[in-house]
Amino acid sequence: MTKQDQETQQIISDVDLEKTFLGSVESGQSLPTNVLPDKPMAPDVAAQLVEHYRLNEAKANQNLATFCTTQMEPQADELMKNALNTNAIDKSEYPKTAAMENYCVSMIAHLWGIPEEEKIYDDFIGTSTVGSSEGCMLGGLALLHSWKHRAKDLGFDIDNLHTHKPNLVIMSGYQVVWEKFCTYWNVEMRQVPINGDEVSLDMDRVMGYVDENTIGIIGIEGITYTGSVDNIQALDQLVTEYNKAAVMPVHIHVDAAFGGLFAPFVDGFKPWDFRLKNVVSINVSGHKYGMVYPGLGWIVWRHNTADILPKEMRFQVPYLGKTVDSIAINFSHSGAHISAQYYNFIRFGKAGYQTIMKNVRKVSMKLTEALKEYGIFEILVDGSELPINCWKLADNANVKWTLYDLESELAKYGWQVPAYPLPKNRDDVTISRIVVRPSMTMTIADDFLDDLKLAVDGLNHSFGSVDESNISVDNKTTVHN
Ligand SMILES: *Cc1c(COP(=O)(O)O)cnc(C)c1O
């Protein structure tokens, strides 16, 4: 050590600089990544290192791609922090969390058209999950097991996969969980292709995919790709007709991952829920329009009966000296999300959710208006139903760039607006999508629209417009500069 180094060392230890984050030894080293570090570090330093690293991720407010909640009230943050050490599966140890879970299931069921007079917990049944994916898995499994029982009763040889391989009918723009479901449980996925610009279940063709081995049809109240909805009311009528003569009546499960806690609060939706009699179960993500941070979903079955929720899917866990059904796939997870959902429900009530969702829709409509003004975007989904904006470049758009270019350009301003192809059959069409979430206030929308203008101007400038396509290469270079 040189004399100067020694002096510096002395000064540093005199003022405890090495105990501060920027003065710490660790700040001058790369982050441990592959193996557990040999030595501990001070908690403040470790915490700041992690935070420092994490903050280089996208800013939640500018992530217009996600459906998931990025902002809750400080009171909810506090509640969640305090409940993080509870385990939602230990119903005897945490009976109040278990009770709040039941209250939420009941409130959700009633939002979905379960008749008001049905006694709480008596007829319908449901559970919290870690998200809609687990909800969809459970909904699908209940359809599968219910079909197996009914098929056995009818004398089908269900072990013969040549004659009786179970199948599931769904439109081709499904969320990936349905593919996982079919792969994990060896169910044939029958995808109904989309027809023209109608990005939803094709009512003219869907019943052609149904046979005696169909465990169910999935109706999607909120298609992830575009934010459009399946016409589940029409589907229900088709199924009613089909079931009149069917050996094996078919059931509907509704995947309402994001529509399920939006549609009940605003007008403009056809009946899609338990008001329709062939709908046996519905899932929703609490962490989407339920306004809870990621890690929460729900599923409700319309009747607490073995014909739609078979006995083998119910596992007994102790609860207050008796036992109750545990239906979830996941075992241990924190009860914090349940407290937060219950908080949101009692804090906002129906009127609160209505007001918030109306604001959300207002923002979505404003985005549509602004996009239309460019004259180059064709609006596919305008936000007047679910608050999703979806557009493509109009066929006559006078531009040389693509929506992928727009995605990259917007990213320079920090905004995440994904571009991607439509589902099978229409995958020649590229679209962009914005999900308007409750935390996307008009302020944020206005800010985004300012940057969108800069991005479009920038693209036109650097790519040139089609009008300029016959100008000389030299001139183009000038345009670029
Ligand atoms: C988001 C989504 C899912 C998956 O939900 P998670 O809560 O993220 O697990 C399933 N289906 C649809 C239609 C979705 O939008």
The ligand as an SDF file (V2000), in Angstrom:
LIG
                    3D

 15 15  0  0  0  0  0  0  0  0999 V2000
  -53.7340  -13.1100  -18.3340 C   0  0  0  0  0  0  0  0  0  0  0  0
  -54.5630  -14.1900  -18.8800 C   0  0  0  0  0  0  0  0  0  0  0  0
  -54.4240  -15.5170  -18.4240 C   0  0  0  0  0  0  0  0  0  0  0  0
  -53.3450  -15.9150  -17.4520 C   0  0  0  0  0  0  0  0  0  0  0  0
  -53.5690  -15.2610  -16.2630 O   0  0  0  0  0  0  0  0  0  0  0  0
  -52.5010  -15.0660  -15.1090 P   0  0  0  0  0  0  0  0  0  0  0  0
  -53.3170  -14.4020  -14.0660 O   0  0  0  0  0  0  0  0  0  0  0  0
  -51.4300  -14.1970  -15.6680 O   0  0  0  0  0  0  0  0  0  0  0  0
  -52.0070  -16.4020  -14.7040 O   0  0  0  0  0  0  0  0  0  0  0  0
  -55.3060  -16.4590  -18.9000 C   0  0  0  0  0  0  0  0  0  0  0  0
  -56.2550  -16.1430  -19.8000 N   0  0  0  0  0  0  0  0  0  0  0  0
  -56.3970  -14.8930  -20.2860 C   0  0  0  0  0  0  0  0  0  0  0  0
  -57.4920  -14.6050  -21.2680 C   0  0  0  0  0  0  0  0  0  0  0  0
  -55.5480  -13.8720  -19.8390 C   0  0  0  0  0  0  0  0  0  0  0  0
  -55.6750  -12.6310  -20.3310 O   0  0  0  0  0  0  0  0  0  0  0  0
  1  2  1  0
  2  3  1  0
  2 14  2  0
  3  4  1  0
  3 10  2  0
  4  5  1  0
  5  6  1  0
  6  7  2  0
  6  8  1  0
  6  9  1  0
 10 11  1  0
 11 12  2  0
 12 13  1  0
 12 14  1  0
 14 15  1  0
M  END
$$$$
